[in-house]
Each structure stands twice: as C-alpha cells, then as structure tokens.
Amino acid sequence: MNGAVLATDTILQKAITYFLQPLYQIAVVVAFLYFLFGVAFLMFQMNNPERREQARRHLLYGVIGLFIILSVGAIIKFINSIVGGGLVY
C-alpha cells in the first residue's frame, strides 16, 4: 500500500511540474498581455469615447483575470503547505 501511495505522489508531482505549472505560467502571461493590450488600446484611442470604454473593459478584464489566476495559485500553495507540502506548484 505504501508503495502505491509513493507512486501516486510521484505521478502527481510530475503532472503538476510538467503540465499544470506551465499552464499556470502561460495563463498569467496571457492575462498580463491582455492588460497591456488594454493599456495600449486606451492610449491610442483616447479621442474616441466608444473605443475608450472598450479599452477600459480590456483593462478591467485583464486585472480581474490576473487577480483570479494569482489567487488560485496562492490558494493551491496554501493548501499544499497545510496538507504536507510534498507537491511543488
């Protein structure tokens, strides 16, 4: 039984290290780039009120996305530290 638990932990660690962690990092980068797109869009469309509102929505959605992604990462790290800290995320 103990060997099966160790094998499961190893498989989980590999899955997190090689699959979930890069996906998490890509999601952070995409949300940040979306926010920067909103900043650039706002800078270039200051004279058009309709486009300015659209740029503000891009900024808002980028910030909300970053907040959600980073919060999920923090919650996972917190739970991991409580449970045993064997998984690295």
trRosetta pair geometry for C-beta under 8 A, 3 or more apart (Angstrom, degrees):
i j d omega theta_ij theta_ji phi_ij phi_ji
1 4 5.8 -56 -155 32 35 112
1 5 6.7 33 151 -19 67 104
2 5 5.7 -52 -151 33 36 112
2 6 6.5 36 152 -17 66 104
3 6 5.7 -54 -148 38 34 111
3 7 6.3 35 153 -20 66 105
4 7 5.6 -52 -146 36 32 112
4 8 6.4 34 153 -20 64 105
5 8 5.7 -53 -149 35 32 112
5 9 6.4 34 152 -19 64 104
6 9 5.6 -52 -148 36 33 112
6 10 6.4 34 153 -20 65 105
7 10 5.7 -53 -149 36 32 112
7 11 6.4 32 153 -18 65 105
8 11 5.7 -53 -146 37 32 110
8 12 6.2 32 154 -18 65 107
9 12 5.7 -56 -146 39 30 111
9 13 6.2 32 155 -21 65 106
9 86 5.9 -42 -158 139 124 143
9 87 7.8 -134 -158 -69 81 84
10 13 5.7 -53 -145 35 30 112
10 14 6.4 28 156 -16 64 106
11 14 5.9 -57 -149 38 30 109
11 15 6.2 30 154 -20 65 108
12 15 5.7 -54 -144 37 31 111
12 16 6.2 26 159 -15 65 108
12 87 6.2 -65 128 -99 111 119
13 16 6.0 -58 -147 40 28 107
13 17 6.0 23 157 -17 65 113
13 86 7.3 -87 -76 141 115 88
13 87 5.8 -152 -96 -120 73 71
13 88 6.9 52 -147 24 93 84
14 17 5.7 -57 -138 41 28 109
14 18 5.8 -5 174 8 67 116
15 18 6.8 -69 -130 51 18 88
15 19 5.3 -34 -172 32 60 123
15 20 6.5 49 137 -10 75 105
16 19 7.1 -59 -97 54 11 80
16 20 4.7 -39 -135 46 53 121
16 21 6.0 70 158 -33 65 95
16 87 5.7 66 28 -169 167 111
16 88 7.0 156 109 71 126 57
16 89 5.7 -75 178 -93 127 80
17 20 8.0 35 0 47 17 82
17 21 5.7 -7 -141 8 28 135
17 88 6.6 40 -84 74 96 102
18 21 7.5 44 -15 37 10 102
18 22 7.3 -10 178 -2 33 116
19 22 6.9 -79 -162 38 15 100
19 23 6.6 7 156 -13 58 115
20 23 5.5 -60 -148 40 34 113
20 24 6.1 38 155 -24 69 105
20 89 7.2 -42 107 -131 119 96
21 24 5.6 -50 -147 33 31 114
21 25 6.5 29 155 -16 64 105
21 89 6.3 -167 -89 -153 94 55
22 25 5.5 -55 -146 39 35 111
22 26 6.2 37 155 -21 68 104
23 26 5.7 -52 -145 37 31 111
23 27 6.3 34 154 -21 64 105
24 27 5.8 -55 -150 34 29 112
24 28 6.6 30 152 -19 63 103
24 69 7.3 148 -159 -173 73 101
24 73 6.1 111 -168 -90 131 111
24 89 7.5 72 -3 179 167 94
25 28 5.7 -51 -150 33 34 112
25 29 6.5 32 153 -16 65 106
26 29 5.7 -56 -148 39 33 111
26 30 6.2 33 154 -20 67 107
27 30 5.8 -52 -142 37 30 110
27 31 6.3 29 158 -17 64 107
27 69 5.1 -174 127 -128 114 136
28 31 6.0 -57 -147 38 28 108
28 32 6.3 25 155 -17 64 109
28 66 7.1 70 -143 -128 68 76
28 69 5.5 -179 -84 131 69 142
28 70 7.1 82 -112 -68 107 80
28 73 8.0 7 -67 -34 121 147
29 32 5.8 -58 -147 39 30 110
29 33 6.2 28 156 -18 66 108
30 33 5.8 -55 -145 39 30 110
30 34 6.3 35 153 -23 64 105
31 34 5.6 -51 -148 33 31 115
31 35 6.6 35 150 -20 62 102
31 62 5.9 139 178 -155 69 65
31 65 3.8 -158 -131 118 116 116
31 66 4.6 165 134 -68 129 68
31 69 5.7 -160 -6 3 156 145
32 35 5.5 -51 -153 34 34 114
32 36 6.5 33 150 -16 66 104
32 62 7.3 91 -119 -173 19 109
32 66 6.3 80 -72 -92 67 120
33 36 5.5 -51 -145 39 36 111
33 37 6.3 45 150 -25 65 101
34 37 5.5 -47 -149 31 32 117
34 38 6.7 36 149 -19 61 101
34 58 6.6 -142 167 -172 81 88
34 61 6.8 -74 143 103 129 97
34 62 4.3 -173 103 -99 91 99
34 65 6.5 30 65 47 141 152
35 38 5.6 -53 -157 32 34 114
35 39 6.7 36 146 -21 65 101
35 58 7.6 156 -118 145 31 81
35 59 6.3 65 -147 -134 70 53
35 62 2.9 162 -76 151 72 143
35 63 6.2 97 -110 -54 121 60
35 65 7.8 -149 -49 55 97 109
35 66 6.5 -4 -41 -30 139 129
36 39 5.3 -47 -149 32 39 115
36 40 6.4 36 154 -15 68 103
36 62 7.7 175 0 -155 44 159
37 40 5.9 -55 -147 40 31 108
37 41 6.0 33 153 -21 65 110
37 58 6.0 -100 99 174 91 137
37 62 7.5 168 47 -73 86 139
38 41 5.5 -54 -140 39 29 113
38 42 6.1 33 157 -22 64 106
38 55 5.5 132 -163 -172 70 66
38 56 7.5 101 -173 -103 115 10
38 57 7.7 -144 -125 80 122 44
38 58 3.1 -177 -96 110 102 103
38 59 3.8 -178 139 -60 142 62
38 60 7.9 -172 -152 11 161 49
38 61 7.6 161 -66 49 143 85
38 62 5.4 -140 5 -4 135 136
39 42 5.8 -56 -150 35 27 111
39 43 6.5 27 153 -20 63 106
39 59 6.7 95 -62 -96 61 103
40 43 5.7 -54 -148 34 32 112
40 44 6.4 15 160 -6 67 110
41 44 6.3 -65 -145 45 27 99
41 45 5.8 -9 167 11 66 122
41 51 7.3 -134 168 170 95 96
41 54 7.2 -87 149 106 135 92
41 55 4.1 -169 109 -111 102 103
41 58 5.9 59 48 43 143 156
42 45 6.5 -75 -130 53 21 89
42 46 7.0 58 164 -75 60 74
42 52 6.6 70 -136 -140 73 66
42 55 3.7 157 -74 148 71 140
42 56 6.8 89 -98 -61 119 58
42 58 7.8 -151 -41 61 95 114
42 59 6.6 15 -40 -43 137 126
43 46 6.8 -18 -163 -40 25 104
45 48 5.1 -58 -173 47 88 106
45 51 3.7 -104 180 124 138 126
45 52 5.7 -163 118 -68 96 60
45 54 7.7 -28 109 61 159 102
45 55 5.7 169 61 -36 123 135
46 52 6.3 64 -132 -94 32 114
48 51 3.9 43 95 24 119 113
48 52 6.2 172 87 -22 59 85
49 52 5.4 -53 -143 33 31 117
49 53 6.6 33 158 -19 64 100
50 53 6.1 -53 -157 32 30 109
50 54 6.7 29 147 -16 62 106
51 54 5.3 -52 -149 37 38 115
51 55 6.3 42 151 -21 68 103
52 55 5.6 -51 -149 35 32 112
52 56 6.5 36 150 -21 63 103
53 56 5.5 -50 -148 34 34 113
53 57 6.6 38 151 -20 64 100
54 57 5.7 -50 -154 32 34 113
54 58 6.8 38 147 -20 63 101
55 58 5.5 -48 -152 32 38 115
55 59 6.6 39 149 -19 65 102
56 59 5.5 -50 -150 35 36 114
56 60 6.3 36 152 -19 66 106
57 60 5.6 -53 -145 38 33 112
57 61 6.1 28 158 -15 67 107
58 61 6.0 -57 -142 41 27 106
58 62 6.2 30 157 -21 63 109
59 62 5.8 -58 -148 36 27 112
59 63 6.4 22 157 -15 64 107
60 63 5.9 -58 -149 37 29 107
60 64 6.2 26 155 -16 65 109
61 64 5.6 -53 -141 41 32 111
61 65 6.1 36 156 -22 65 107
62 65 5.7 -54 -145 36 27 112
62 66 6.4 27 156 -17 63 106
63 66 5.8 -53 -147 37 31 110
63 67 6.3 33 153 -21 64 107
64 67 5.6 -54 -148 36 30 114
64 68 6.3 28 156 -18 65 106
65 68 5.9 -56 -146 37 29 108
65 69 6.2 24 159 -15 66 110
66 69 5.9 -59 -143 40 28 108
66 70 5.9 18 164 -10 67 113
67 70 6.3 -62 -141 44 23 103
67 71 6.0 24 159 -21 62 113
68 71 5.8 -58 -144 37 25 112
68 72 6.4 27 158 -20 63 106
69 72 6.0 -55 -151 33 28 110
69 73 6.6 27 152 -16 62 107
70 73 5.6 -53 -149 37 35 114
70 74 6.3 36 153 -19 67 105
71 74 5.7 -54 -147 37 33 110
71 75 6.2 33 155 -20 66 105
72 75 5.7 -53 -145 36 31 111
72 76 6.4 32 154 -19 64 106
73 76 5.8 -55 -148 36 30 111
73 77 6.4 28 155 -16 64 106
73 89 7.1 -169 -151 133 77 115
74 77 5.7 -55 -147 38 32 110
74 78 6.2 34 153 -22 65 107
75 78 5.6 -54 -147 36 31 113
75 79 6.3 27 156 -15 66 106
76 79 6.0 -55 -145 40 29 107
76 80 6.1 33 154 -22 63 110
76 89 5.3 -73 126 102 123 166
77 80 5.5 -56 -144 38 30 116
77 81 6.4 30 156 -20 64 104
77 89 6.0 -139 -78 69 74 112
78 81 5.9 -56 -151 34 29 108
78 82 6.6 24 152 -15 63 106
79 82 5.7 -57 -149 38 34 110
79 83 6.0 27 157 -17 69 111
80 83 6.0 -56 -137 40 27 107
80 84 7.7 -68 -177 58 55 56
80 85 5.8 87 146 -104 81 46
80 86 7.8 -128 -168 44 91 50
80 87 5.3 -106 -136 66 120 97
80 89 6.1 -173 -40 9 161 118
81 85 5.1 35 -118 -80 47 100
83 86 7.9 -78 108 19 97 89
